[in-house]
Amino acid sequence: MKHWLAGLMALVAAGCASATGAVGSTDMSLDALARDYVRLTLEIDAHESGYVDAYFGPAEWREAARKNPRERPQLKAEADRIVAGLNGYAAEAGEQGQRAKVLQANVRSARFRLDMIDGARVKFADEAERLFALRPELKPLSSYDGAFARIEALAPGEGELRERVEAFRAHYSIPDDRVQAVMDAAIAECRRRTAAHIDLPADETFSMELVKNKPWGAYNYYLGKHQSLIQINTDLPVSIGSALVLACHEGYPGHHVQGIYNEANYRTRGWAEYSVAPLYVPAAPLNEGGADFGVELAFPGDERLKFEMDVLYPLAGLDPATAPAFAEMREATQELDGALLKVSQMQLDGEVTREEAITLAQKYRMASRDVAEQALEFDRAYRSYVINYSVGEDLVRRYVERHGVDTAARWRAYEHILATPTLPADLAR
C-alpha cells in the first residue's frame, strides 16, 4: 500500500528553512533546541571533516559554522546545555516526547564524539553504545567455527579452505566493462519494487559513479531535493552477489529513500534536526541495518535468486545455471558475519596486532589479503561504526518480522522506522 510521503513533499514549512535564532540563545523551546543542535553539528564538522554526512538546511548556517566554529570546549558546554534543556520535553508522552528523546540521544552522541576528536578512547562496545545507543553482543570466535563445515562441503578439494572459496568466488566477478550495466539494472529493479509500496516523489533521482581508492565499497551522498550521488568503489572486483546489495543499500529502499524521508521531516514538519545527518548518530544502526535489510524486504524468498538468474547474470556475461551454487555459498559465509565484528573489536581494542587481525580477517571473511586489508582499513577509519551493519540489520529484521504478517505490513513496519523519530531501543521493545 502506498502512503502519504509524496503528498507531503509538496508542502514546505515556511519557518523551517528561514529560522535563524542566536546560537546558544535563551529560547529553550523544543524547536529552538533543535536548531541549536544543527549548528552544533555543523561546527563539529568544522573540527572533524566528514562528521556531517548530509545537510540541506539554510546555507548561511553551514557557512557560519565553517567560517567561525566555536572551540571544542565551548561546543561541549553547548551540548551539555542542550541535553539539559531537553530533559523536560523528553519526559513527555506522545510524538513530541519521542522527538525530544531522539534529539537528546543525538546530542549525547555528539558530545562523546567531541571527546573522541580530542583523543578519548574507550573499549569498542562502550564506544558503540555511546555513539549509536546500541551495545553489540560479541561472541568468541570459536562460536562461529561450526560454519566452516558447511562451507567446506560447498568448496571441496585440496588446499586451504579460504583459497578454495576465493577461487570459487572468482568465477562470479562482474567484468569491468559490464559493471555499469549490471548496476543500472539492479538499481532500477530495486526502485521499481520500492515504488510499489512507497509513494516516491515525482522528482526523485540519483546519479551513479564508479570510483577507486576509497576505504568503503559504496557510498550514497544524499544531496537534498530528493537527489543522491551513489558511488561504487571498483578497487576490487565487484561480485555479482553484491549488485542487489549495493543497489538496495545505497538506493532503494536504503539510503536514498532514507534521505527523502529525513528531508520530509525537515521541510514538512519543521523539525530542524532532520536537516542534518551526522555520520555518528543513534540513527546509524537503523540506516545501515535497514539499508542492508532492504534486499530481503524487496526480494523476499527466492525472488532475489530468480532476478539474478534472469537479468543480472546474463548482463554480466555469467552462466545463470551457476547462480544457485553461489547463493548457497553466500548464505553459508554470512554465518561468519558475527566473527568479523569480533575481529574488528579485537583489532580496535588492541587485543591483536595488525598482522594477526589481517590473518583472522582472511580466515573469517574467506578472502584474500587485499580484501582483508580493505576491510580493516574501514575499521581504522570508522571504528565502531562497523556494528551498524550486521547488528543493525538483525534489529530491523526482528522488528519488521514482529509487525509484518504479510508483504504490505512488512513494508509499513519498515516505513514506520523511516518516518518516525526512533532509537535502536525502540525497535527492541
VEXROGU-618838 format. One line per 10 residues: number of its first residue (from 0); their letters; for each residue x negated, y, z negated of C-alpha. Coordinates in steps of 0.25 Angstrom, whole numbers, padded with zeros to 4 digits. Each point is the difference from the previous one (the first is absolute). Layout:
<pts>
NUM	a	X Y Z | ...
</pts>
This chain:
<pts>
0	mkhwlaglma	0000 0000 0000 | -0005 0014 0004 | -0001 0010 -0011 | 0000 0015 -0002 | -0014 0004 0003 | 0001 0006 0014 | 0011 0008 -0004 | -0007 0006 -0012 | -0012 0004 0009 | 0009 0011 0007
10	lvaagcasat	0001 0007 -0014 | -0011 0009 -0005 | 0000 0005 -0015 | -0003 0014 0002 | -0007 0003 -0013 | -0009 -0012 0001 | -0010 0004 0011 | -0001 0014 -0004 | -0001 0000 -0015 | -0012 0006 -0005
20	gavgstdmsl	-0001 0002 -0015 | -0012 0002 -0008 | -0010 -0011 -0003 | 0002 -0004 -0015 | 0011 0009 -0001 | 0010 0001 -0012 | 0011 -0005 0008 | 0002 -0014 -0006 | 0012 -0005 0009 | -0002 -0014 0006
30	dalardyvrl	-0001 0006 0014 | -0011 0010 -0005 | -0008 -0011 -0006 | 0001 -0008 0012 | -0006 0012 0008 | -0011 0001 -0010 | -0003 -0015 0002 | -0001 0003 0015 | -0010 0011 -0002 | -0008 -0009 -0010
40	tleidahesg	-0001 -0011 0010 | -0004 0009 0011 | -0011 0006 -0009 | -0005 -0014 -0004 | -0001 -0003 0015 | -0010 0012 0001 | -0009 -0007 -0010 | 0002 -0014 0006 | 0002 0000 0015 | 0010 -0010 0004
50	yvdayfgpae	0008 0000 -0013 | 0012 0005 0007 | 0004 -0010 0011 | 0011 0009 0006 | 0006 0014 -0002 | 0012 0007 0007 | 0003 0011 -0010 | -0003 0015 0001 | -0013 0002 0008 | -0003 0012 -0009
60	wreaarknpr	-0001 -0009 -0013 | -0010 -0009 0007 | -0008 0012 0005 | 0000 0006 -0014 | -0005 -0013 -0006 | -0011 -0002 0010 | -0005 0015 -0002 | 0001 0001 -0015 | 0002 -0013 -0007 | -0001 0000 -0015
70	erpqlkaead	-0011 -0007 -0007 | 0002 -0014 -0005 | 0002 0004 -0015 | 0010 0009 0004 | 0007 -0010 0008 | 0000 -0010 -0011 | 0006 0010 -0009 | 0011 0003 0010 | 0003 -0015 0002 | 0002 -0001 -0015
80	rivaglngya	0009 0012 0000 | 0009 -0006 0011 | 0001 -0013 -0007 | 0004 0007 -0013 | 0010 0008 0008 | 0007 -0012 0006 | 0002 -0007 -0013 | 0014 0005 -0002 | 0004 -0003 0014 | -0005 -0014 0000
90	aeageqgqra	0008 -0003 -0012 | 0013 0003 0007 | 0009 -0011 0007 | 0003 0000 0015 | -0007 0005 0012 | -0007 0012 -0005 | -0005 -0008 -0012 | -0006 -0011 0009 | -0006 0011 0009 | -0007 0006 -0012
100	kvlqanvrsa	-0005 -0013 -0004 | -0006 -0003 0013 | -0006 0014 0001 | -0006 -0001 -0014 | -0006 -0013 0004 | -0006 0007 0012 | -0006 0011 -0008 | -0006 -0010 -0010 | -0006 -0008 0012 | -0006 0013 0005
110	rfrldmidga	-0006 0004 -0014 | -0007 -0013 0000 | -0005 0002 0014 | -0006 0013 -0005 | -0008 -0008 -0010 | -0005 -0010 0010 | -0004 0012 0009 | -0009 0004 -0012 | -0006 -0014 -0001 | 0009 -0007 -0010
120	rvkfadeaer	0001 -0015 0003 | 0009 -0011 -0007 | 0002 -0014 0002 | 0007 -0004 0014 | 0013 -0004 -0006 | 0000 0012 -0009 | -0003 0010 0011 | 0011 -0007 0009 | 0010 0002 -0011 | -0003 0015 -0003
130	lfalrpelkp	0000 0003 0015 | 0011 -0008 0005 | 0009 -0003 -0012 | -0002 -0015 0003 | -0010 -0010 -0007 | -0004 -0011 0009 | 0000 -0015 -0005 | -0014 -0005 0003 | -0002 -0015 -0001 | -0013 -0007 0000
140	lssydgafar	-0006 -0004 0014 | 0001 -0015 -0004 | 0015 0001 0000 | 0000 0002 0015 | -0009 -0011 0004 | 0012 -0010 0003 | 0003 0008 0012 | -0013 -0005 0007 | 0006 -0014 0001 | 0011 0005 0009
150	iealapgege	-0010 0009 0008 | -0009 -0012 0002 | 0011 -0008 0006 | 0002 0011 0010 | -0014 0001 0004 | -0007 -0014 0000 | -0014 -0002 0004 | -0014 0001 -0003 | -0007 0012 -0007 | 0004 0010 -0010
160	lrerveafra	0015 0002 -0001 | -0001 0015 0001 | -0007 -0001 0013 | 0010 -0010 0006 | 0011 0010 -0004 | -0008 0011 0007 | -0001 -0008 0012 | 0015 -0003 0000 | 0004 0015 -0001 | -0010 0004 0011
170	hysipddrvq	0010 -0006 0010 | 0011 0009 -0005 | -0008 0014 0002 | 0007 0009 0010 | -0009 0004 0011 | -0004 0015 -0001 | 0007 0004 0013 | 0013 -0006 -0005 | 0000 0006 -0014 | 0008 0012 0004
180	avmdaaiaec	0011 -0008 0008 | 0002 -0009 -0011 | 0001 0010 -0011 | 0009 0009 0009 | 0010 -0012 0001 | -0002 -0004 -0015 | 0004 0014 -0005 | 0011 0001 0010 | 0007 -0012 -0005 | -0002 0004 -0015
190	rrrtaahidl	0006 0013 0003 | 0012 -0007 0007 | 0003 -0009 -0011 | -0002 0011 -0011 | 0010 0009 0008 | 0010 -0011 0000 | 0001 0003 -0015 | -0005 0014 -0003 | 0005 0012 0008 | -0013 0006 0004
200	padetfsmel	-0001 0015 0004 | 0002 0002 0015 | -0013 0008 0001 | -0009 -0010 -0008 | -0012 -0005 0008 | -0015 -0004 -0002 | -0013 -0001 0008 | -0010 -0011 -0001 | -0015 0001 0001 | -0010 -0011 0000
210	vknkpwgayn	-0012 0004 -0009 | -0013 -0005 -0006 | -0010 0002 -0012 | 0011 0000 -0010 | 0001 -0007 -0014 | 0014 -0005 0003 | 0007 -0008 0010 | 0011 0010 0004 | 0006 0013 -0005 | 0012 0009 0001
220	yylgkhqsli	-0001 0015 -0001 | 0014 0005 -0002 | 0000 0014 0006 | 0014 0005 -0003 | 0012 0003 0008 | 0002 -0015 0002 | -0014 -0002 0007 | -0011 -0009 -0003 | -0014 -0003 0005 | -0003 -0015 -0001
230	qintdlpvsi	-0015 -0004 0001 | -0005 -0015 0002 | -0014 -0003 -0003 | -0007 -0009 0010 | -0013 -0001 -0007 | 0003 -0015 -0001 | 0009 -0008 0010 | 0015 0002 -0002 | 0007 -0013 -0003 | 0013 -0004 0007
240	gsalvlache	0005 -0003 -0014 | -0003 0015 -0004 | 0009 0006 0011 | 0013 0000 -0007 | -0006 0002 -0014 | -0007 0013 0005 | 0013 0004 0008 | 0010 -0002 -0012 | -0010 0005 -0010 | -0005 0013 0006
250	gypghhvqgi	0013 0003 0008 | 0014 -0007 -0002 | 0005 -0002 -0010 | -0013 0004 -0007 | -0008 0013 -0002 | 0006 0008 0012 | 0015 -0003 -0005 | -0005 0002 -0015 | -0005 0014 0005 | 0013 0003 0006
260	yneanyrtrg	0008 -0003 -0013 | -0010 0009 -0008 | 0002 0011 0009 | 0015 -0001 -0001 | -0001 0000 -0015 | -0008 0013 0001 | 0008 0007 0011 | 0014 -0004 -0003 | 0000 -0002 -0015 | -0010 0011 -0003
270	waeysvaply	-0009 -0009 -0008 | -0014 0007 0002 | -0008 -0011 -0006 | 0004 -0009 0013 | -0008 0011 0009 | -0013 -0006 -0004 | -0005 -0015 0000 | -0012 -0002 -0009 | -0008 -0013 0003 | -0001 -0004 -0014
280	vpaaplnegg	0014 0001 -0006 | 0010 -0010 -0006 | 0008 -0001 0013 | -0012 -0007 0007 | 0003 -0014 -0004 | 0014 0002 0005 | -0005 0007 0013 | -0011 -0010 0003 | 0007 -0012 -0005 | 0013 0004 0006
290	adfgvelafp	-0007 0002 0014 | -0006 -0014 -0001 | 0013 -0006 -0004 | 0006 0007 0013 | -0005 -0011 0008 | 0008 -0010 -0008 | 0012 0009 0000 | 0000 0003 0015 | -0003 -0014 0004 | 0006 -0010 -0010
300	gderlkfemd	-0001 -0015 0001 | -0007 -0005 0013 | 0004 0013 0008 | -0015 0005 -0001 | -0006 -0012 0006 | 0011 0000 0011 | -0003 0014 0004 | -0015 -0002 -0001 | 0001 -0012 0009 | 0010 0006 0010
310	vlyplagldp	-0006 0014 0001 | -0013 0003 -0007 | -0008 -0013 0004 | 0002 0002 0015 | -0003 0015 -0001 | -0013 -0004 -0007 | -0004 -0011 0010 | 0001 -0011 -0010 | 0007 -0013 0000 | 0014 0001 -0007
320	atapafaemr	-0001 -0015 -0002 | -0011 0002 -0010 | 0008 0010 -0009 | 0006 -0009 -0010 | -0013 -0006 -0004 | -0005 0015 -0002 | 0012 0003 -0008 | -0002 -0012 -0009 | -0014 0004 -0002 | 0004 0014 -0003
330	eatqeldgal	0010 -0004 -0011 | -0011 -0010 -0006 | -0011 0011 -0001 | 0011 0010 -0006 | 0000 -0009 -0013 | -0014 0006 -0002 | 0005 0015 -0001 | -0001 0000 -0015 | -0014 -0005 0000 | -0004 0011 0009
340	lkvsqmqldg	0006 0010 -0010 | -0008 -0007 -0011 | -0013 0002 0008 | 0003 0014 0002 | 0001 0002 -0016 | -0013 -0008 -0002 | -0007 0009 0009 | 0005 0013 -0005 | -0001 -0004 -0015 | -0015 -0004 0003
350	evtreeaitl	0002 -0015 -0004 | -0007 -0004 0013 | -0010 0006 0009 | 0003 0006 0014 | -0007 -0013 0006 | 0008 -0009 -0009 | 0013 0008 0004 | -0003 -0002 0015 | -0001 -0015 -0002 | 0013 -0001 -0008
360	aqkyrmasrd	0007 0009 0010 | -0005 -0009 0011 | 0005 -0013 -0007 | 0014 0005 -0004 | 0002 0009 0012 | -0005 -0012 0009 | -0007 0010 0008 | -0014 0005 0006 | -0009 0008 -0008 | 0004 0012 0009
370	vaeqalefdr	0014 -0001 -0004 | -0003 -0002 -0015 | -0009 0012 0000 | 0011 0009 0007 | 0010 -0005 -0011 | -0010 0003 -0011 | -0003 0014 0006 | 0015 0003 -0001 | 0000 -0004 -0015 | -0012 0009 -0002
380	ayrsyvinys	0007 0011 0007 | 0014 -0001 -0006 | -0003 -0009 -0013 | 0013 -0005 -0007 | 0008 0005 0012 | -0001 -0014 0005 | 0010 -0005 -0010 | 0011 0007 0007 | 0001 -0010 0012 | 0002 -0014 -0006
390	vgedlvrryv	0005 0004 -0013 | 0009 0011 0005 | 0005 -0010 0011 | 0004 -0010 -0010 | 0007 0011 -0009 | 0008 0005 0012 | 0003 -0014 0005 | 0006 -0005 -0013 | 0008 0013 -0001 | 0006 -0002 0014
400	erhgvdtaar	0003 -0014 -0002 | 0007 0002 -0013 | 0009 0011 0006 | 0001 -0005 0015 | 0009 -0012 0002 | 0001 0002 0015 | -0008 0008 0010 | 0008 0013 -0001 | -0001 -0001 -0015 | -0015 -0002 0000
410	wrayehilat	-0002 0012 0009 | 0009 0008 -0009 | -0009 -0004 -0012 | -0013 0004 0008 | 0007 0013 0004 | 0003 0003 -0015 | -0015 0000 -0003 | -0002 0009 0011 | 0011 0010 -0003 | -0001 0000 -0016
420	ptlpadlar	-0010 0005 -0010 | -0006 -0013 -0004 | -0011 -0005 -0009 | -0006 -0014 0001 | 0006 -0004 -0013 | 0014 0004 0005 | -0001 -0012 0010 | -0005 -0010 -0010 | 0013 0002 -0009
</pts>
